[in-house]
Amino acid sequence: MLFSLNDSTEFTAEAARVTRTVLPGGVRVLVEEVPGAPSVSIAASVAVGSRDESGVHFGSTHFLEHLLFKGTGSRNQKDISIAFDSVGGTANAATAKEYTSYYARVQNSALPLALDVIIDMFTSAKLENSDFDIEKTVILEELAMNEDDPEDVAHEALAENLLPSHELGRPIGGTEQTIKAVSRDSVFEYYKTHYIPSNLVITVAGGVSTERVLELVGIELAKVGWDLPGKTPNPRRAQFDEVLDPAKPFAFIDKDVSQANILLGYQSIRGAGEQRYALGIMNTILGGGMSSRMYQQIREERGLAYSTYSYQQGYADAGYFGLYAGSNPEHAAEVIGLMKDCFSSIANDGVLQSEYDLALGNITGGLALRYESSMARMNRLLSAEIGTGEYLSVAEVMERFKAVTLPEIQLIAQKILSNPSSLIVVGKGLAKLERLS
């Protein structure tokens, strides 16, 4: 069943009851009850990510991901670690371009502890100067580690080239310059501005009841005065088609590595675009698995790459589509040509019914297996709440993929292929490949 997340409601589907409740203080709580599940996954999230930074706040999103684990008014960093270790649970955080999430997975009986710690971290972080200085060093080491990964460097360069002058083109973790420049006071101001009741989304999935979750959340919010009535959730991020600047056609990053890391990218549709299901099938046929055209032609038939794939990255107002391969530098030009041929063949000639059937089985089977995980179910709730505001059951998602026609797959390939593109090459002495962009 499909329901709008604009109002509190509930339904039963796939043996799982899903509810959405807006508390008096404006906090949103979404719960998926999975009968018989031995674990529960929870998250406290805010629909604010790296794209929302400006001025003195560049780098603040990533800093907060680190600093919220350093301690609150009632717990220090070690206390937080011990809390989850004592019940065999896991806890972590994720910084993205459009949201930040603090999450944990524990056995059902440890739900009160997990909610207590996660909500305490979200609402009452201390952000001490000493912790800020330590985490600045840690983040710089993290960025340096990413710079040592040529594939990661290529992906960052692709976003920057395809979305120039757009906030989505900036790296999620910031840069060495922004991390060194941002101050503790700026990060604290960013925290106080965005980590507020009307921005807080709590998502829970697993062997729990909605009533128990609401009871526990109410207790935790009352401790910090976030249960006071009169607040409403902040509006969701606007969903629209942004008019993008032209892409930068080529970037070569000179690195002393054995392989040429190649990314061919195109400006694409936004995350919730109407053609997203056709794009999902097209992507699977092109580079989504071992039977895909790219994998078969580049790796299996010619042995030119170990890793090759395609992917779609979508946001509220923009998106981009990428084709990746890592190859011997001597074969880089040939690989680029094959990537282009695989993509253009779908746009020019369409796909076979057998390819469609294979891709559909891949996608629907993968969905069924993915949602055996309470963490995946919890993240699905979060994506629905901070995205379009619509929740789809697994069965309904499958039906939307099944409704895609062969001509629709060809049309989305034609659309993307006609968009501005960029070729990224990371390796040694490959600047001459600009002629292929």
C-alpha positions in Angstrom: 0.0 0.0 0.0 1.0 3.6 -0.6 0.3 6.2 2.0 1.2 9.9 2.3 3.6 10.7 5.1 2.1 14.1 5.5 -0.3 12.9 8.2 -0.1 10.4 11.0 -1.4 7.1 9.7 -0.8 3.4 9.8 -1.3 0.3 7.8 -0.5 -3.4 7.8 1.4 -4.9 4.8 4.0 -7.7 4.4 3.3 -8.7 8.0 4.8 -5.4 9.1 2.9 -2.5 10.6 4.2 0.9 9.7 3.3 4.1 11.6 4.2 7.7 11.4 3.6 10.0 14.4 4.2 13.7 14.8 4.8 14.5 18.5 3.7 17.8 20.1 7.3 19.2 19.9 7.5 18.6 16.1 9.6 15.4 16.3 8.6 12.8 13.7 8.7 9.1 14.7 8.4 6.4 12.1 8.2 2.7 13.2 8.0 -0.5 11.2 7.1 -3.5 13.4 8.6 -6.7 12.0 7.0 -9.6 14.0 9.6 -12.2 15.0 12.6 -10.0 14.2 15.4 -10.5 16.9 16.9 -7.1 16.4 15.9 -3.5 16.1 17.5 -0.7 14.2 17.1 3.0 15.2 18.3 6.3 13.9 18.0 9.9 14.8 18.4 12.0 11.7 18.2 15.5 10.3 17.5 16.4 6.7 20.6 18.6 6.6 23.7 17.6 4.7 26.9 19.0 3.1 24.9 20.8 0.4 23.3 23.0 3.1 26.6 24.5 4.3 27.7 28.0 3.4 30.2 30.6 4.4 31.9 29.9 7.7 30.0 26.6 8.0 31.7 24.6 5.3 32.8 21.3 6.8 30.4 21.6 9.8 28.2 18.6 8.7 31.1 16.2 8.7 32.4 17.6 11.9 29.1 17.0 13.7 29.1 13.4 12.6 32.3 12.9 14.5 31.7 15.2 17.5 28.3 13.8 18.5 30.1 10.6 19.6 32.5 12.6 21.8 30.1 13.1 24.7 27.1 14.8 26.2 26.3 16.4 29.5 25.8 13.0 31.0 28.1 10.7 29.0 31.7 10.9 27.8 33.0 9.3 24.6 33.9 6.1 26.4 30.5 5.8 28.1 28.8 5.9 24.6 31.1 3.2 23.3 30.6 1.0 26.4 26.8 1.4 26.2 26.7 -0.3 22.8 29.5 -2.8 23.4 27.7 -3.9 26.6 24.8 -5.2 24.6 26.7 -6.4 21.6 25.2 -3.6 19.5 26.7 -1.5 16.7 26.5 2.3 16.4 27.7 4.7 13.7 26.7 7.7 11.7 26.4 8.7 8.1 26.9 12.1 6.5 25.3 12.6 3.1 24.7 15.6 0.8 21.1 15.9 1.9 20.9 14.4 5.4 22.9 13.3 8.5 22.0 10.2 10.5 23.1 8.6 13.8 22.1 5.0 14.0 22.4 1.8 16.0 21.4 -1.8 15.8 20.8 -3.8 18.9 18.8 -6.8 20.3 15.2 -6.0 21.0 15.7 -5.9 24.8 18.3 -3.2 24.4 16.0 -0.7 22.6 15.6 1.5 25.7 19.4 1.8 26.1 19.9 2.5 22.4 17.2 5.2 22.2 18.5 6.8 25.4 22.1 7.1 24.0 21.2 8.1 20.4 18.7 10.8 21.4 21.1 12.1 24.1 23.8 12.4 21.5 21.5 14.2 19.1 20.0 16.7 21.6 22.8 17.3 24.1 26.2 17.1 22.5 28.8 19.2 24.3 31.2 19.9 21.3 34.1 20.7 23.6 37.1 22.7 22.2 39.5 19.8 23.1 37.3 17.3 21.2 37.0 19.6 18.3 40.8 19.9 17.9 41.2 16.1 18.1 38.5 15.4 15.6 39.9 18.0 13.2 43.1 15.9 13.0 41.0 12.7 12.6 39.0 14.2 9.8 42.1 15.4 8.0 43.5 11.8 8.2 40.2 10.5 6.8 40.4 12.9 3.9 44.0 11.9 3.3 43.0 8.3 3.3 40.3 9.0 0.7 42.9 10.8 -1.5 44.9 7.6 -1.5 42.0 5.8 -3.1 42.0 6.6 -6.9 38.5 5.3 -7.4 37.2 7.6 -4.6 39.1 10.5 -6.1 37.5 9.8 -9.5 33.9 9.8 -8.0 34.5 13.1 -6.2 35.9 14.7 -9.4 32.9 13.4 -11.4 30.4 15.1 -9.1 32.4 18.3 -9.2 32.6 18.3 -13.0 29.0 17.4 -13.7 27.6 19.8 -11.2 29.9 22.8 -11.3 29.0 25.8 -9.1 26.3 23.7 -7.6 26.3 22.7 -3.9 25.8 19.1 -4.8 29.2 19.1 -6.6 31.0 19.7 -3.3 32.6 16.7 -1.5 30.5 15.5 1.4 33.4 15.4 3.9 34.7 18.8 3.0 38.3 19.5 1.9 41.5 20.0 3.7 41.0 23.8 3.3 37.5 23.9 4.7 38.2 21.6 7.6 41.2 23.7 8.6 39.3 26.9 8.2 36.1 26.1 10.1 36.0 27.0 13.8 34.4 25.2 16.8 32.0 28.2 17.3 30.8 27.9 13.7 30.2 24.2 14.1 28.4 24.8 17.3 26.2 27.5 15.7 25.4 25.1 12.9 24.4 22.4 15.4 22.1 24.8 17.4 20.5 26.0 14.1 19.7 22.6 12.6 19.6 20.0 15.4 16.2 21.1 16.7 12.9 19.3 17.4 11.2 20.3 14.1 14.1 18.8 12.2 14.5 15.5 14.2 13.3 12.3 12.5 13.4 9.1 14.5 13.1 5.9 12.6 12.8 2.4 14.1 12.4 -1.0 12.5 12.5 -4.5 13.9 10.9 -6.6 16.7 9.3 -3.7 18.5 5.8 -2.1 18.9 5.0 1.4 18.0 3.4 2.0 21.4 6.7 1.0 23.2 8.8 3.2 20.9 6.6 6.3 21.4 6.7 5.7 25.2 10.5 5.5 25.2 10.9 8.5 22.9 8.6 10.6 25.0 10.6 9.9 28.1 13.9 10.8 26.4 12.5 14.0 24.8 11.0 15.1 28.1 14.5 15.1 29.7 15.6 17.9 27.4 12.3 19.8 27.0 11.8 18.7 23.4 8.3 17.5 24.2 6.8 20.9 24.6 3.7 21.4 22.4 3.2 23.9 19.6 5.9 22.9 17.1 5.4 21.5 13.6 8.0 19.7 11.5 10.0 21.8 9.1 8.9 21.4 5.5 10.6 18.8 3.4 13.3 19.7 0.9 11.7 21.0 -2.3 11.6 18.4 -5.2 12.1 20.0 -8.6 14.2 19.9 -11.7 17.1 22.3 -11.3 18.6 24.0 -14.4 22.2 23.0 -14.3 25.3 24.7 -15.6 27.1 23.0 -18.4 29.4 20.2 -17.3 33.1 20.4 -17.4 34.0 17.9 -20.2 37.3 16.5 -18.9 39.4 16.1 -15.8 42.7 14.3 -15.5 44.1 13.6 -12.0 47.7 12.6 -12.2 48.4 9.8 -9.6 51.1 7.3 -9.5 48.9 4.2 -9.5 48.9 1.0 -11.6 45.5 1.4 -13.1 43.6 4.0 -15.1 40.5 4.7 -13.1 37.9 5.9 -15.6 34.5 7.5 -15.0 32.3 8.6 -17.8 29.3 10.6 -16.4 26.2 12.4 -17.5 23.8 14.9 -15.9 20.7 12.8 -15.2 17.3 12.9 -13.5 16.7 13.8 -9.9 16.2 11.0 -7.3 12.4 11.0 -7.4 12.0 11.7 -11.1 9.2 10.0 -12.9 11.6 7.9 -15.0 13.5 6.5 -12.1 12.1 3.0 -12.4 13.0 2.8 -16.1 16.4 4.1 -15.2 16.8 1.5 -12.6 16.2 -1.3 -15.2 18.4 0.4 -17.8 21.2 0.8 -15.3 21.0 -2.9 -14.4 21.2 -4.0 -18.0 24.0 -1.6 -18.7 26.3 -2.1 -15.7 24.4 -3.4 -12.7 25.7 -7.0 -12.4 27.9 -9.8 -13.9 25.4 -10.3 -16.7 25.3 -6.6 -17.7 26.6 -5.4 -21.0 29.6 -3.6 -19.6 30.7 -6.4 -17.5 30.3 -9.0 -20.3 32.0 -6.9 -23.0 34.7 -5.2 -21.0 35.7 -7.9 -18.5 34.4 -11.3 -19.6 34.9 -11.1 -23.4 38.1 -9.0 -23.4 39.6 -9.1 -19.9 40.2 -5.4 -19.9 39.0 -4.6 -16.4 38.5 -6.4 -13.1 35.8 -3.9 -11.9 33.3 -2.2 -14.1 29.8 -0.9 -13.4 27.3 1.9 -13.8 25.2 3.8 -11.3 22.7 6.6 -10.7 23.1 9.2 -8.0 19.9 11.2 -7.4 19.0 14.1 -5.2 16.0 16.4 -4.6 16.7 18.6 -7.6 19.4 17.0 -9.7 21.2 13.8 -10.4 24.0 12.2 -12.4 24.7 8.9 -14.1 28.2 7.3 -14.1 30.0 4.4 -15.9 33.2 3.2 -14.2 36.1 0.9 -15.1 39.5 0.3 -13.8 42.0 -0.9 -16.5 45.6 -1.0 -17.6 46.5 2.4 -18.9 47.4 0.9 -22.2 43.8 -0.2 -22.6 42.1 2.9 -21.3 41.1 4.4 -24.7 39.6 1.0 -25.7 37.7 0.7 -22.5 36.3 4.2 -22.8 35.1 3.4 -26.3 33.4 0.2 -25.1 31.7 2.0 -22.3 30.3 4.5 -24.8 29.3 1.8 -27.2 27.4 -0.2 -24.5 25.5 2.9 -23.5 24.8 4.2 -27.0 23.6 0.8 -28.1 20.7 0.9 -25.6 19.8 4.4 -26.7 20.0 3.5 -30.4 18.6 0.0 -30.5 16.8 -0.5 -27.2 17.0 -3.7 -25.1 15.9 -7.3 -25.5 13.0 -8.8 -23.7 15.4 -11.3 -22.2 17.6 -8.5 -20.9 14.5 -6.8 -19.4 13.4 -10.1 -17.7 16.8 -10.7 -16.3 17.2 -7.2 -14.9 13.7 -7.3 -13.4 14.5 -10.6 -11.6 17.8 -9.1 -10.4 16.1 -6.0 -9.0 13.0 -7.6 -7.4 15.0 -10.5 -5.9 17.5 -8.0 -4.5 14.8 -5.9 -3.0 13.3 -9.0 -1.2 16.6 -10.0 0.2 17.6 -6.5 1.2 14.6 -6.0 3.4 15.4 -9.0 5.5 17.6 -6.5 7.4 16.1 -4.3 10.0 18.7 -1.6 9.1 17.5 -1.6 5.5 13.9 -1.2 6.6 14.8 1.6 9.0 16.6 3.4 6.2 13.7 3.0 3.9 11.5 4.8 6.4 14.0 7.6 6.6 14.3 8.0 2.8 10.5 8.2 2.5 10.2 10.8 5.3 12.9 13.2 4.2 12.3 12.6 0.5 9.0 12.5 -1.4 6.8 11.9 1.7 5.5 8.7 0.1 6.1 5.2 1.5 6.0 2.2 -0.8 5.9 -1.4 0.3 8.3 -3.8 -1.3 5.5 -5.3 -3.3 4.5 -1.9 -4.7 8.0 -1.0 -5.6 8.2 -4.3 -7.5 5.0 -3.5 -9.3 6.4 -0.1 -10.5 9.4 -1.8 -12.0 7.2 -4.4 -13.6 5.2 -1.7 -15.2 8.2 -0.3 -17.1 8.1 -1.0 -20.9 11.0 -1.6 -23.3 10.5 1.7 -25.1 10.7 3.6 -21.8 14.1 2.0 -21.1 15.3 3.2 -24.5 13.9 6.7 -23.9 15.7 7.2 -20.6 18.9 6.1 -22.1 18.4 8.6 -25.0 17.6 11.3 -22.5 20.7 10.8 -20.4 23.0 10.3 -23.3 22.0 13.6 -24.8 22.8 15.5 -21.5 26.1 17.2 -20.8 28.8 14.7 -19.9 32.2 14.5 -18.3 35.2 12.1 -18.6 37.3 11.6 -15.5 40.6 9.8 -15.6 42.8 9.1 -12.6 46.2 7.6 -13.2 49.6 8.3 -14.6 50.3 10.2 -17.8 46.8 9.9 -19.3 46.1 13.6 -20.1 46.0 12.6 -23.8 42.6 10.9 -23.2 41.0 14.3 -23.2 40.4 13.8 -27.0 37.8 11.1 -26.0 35.7 13.4 -23.9 
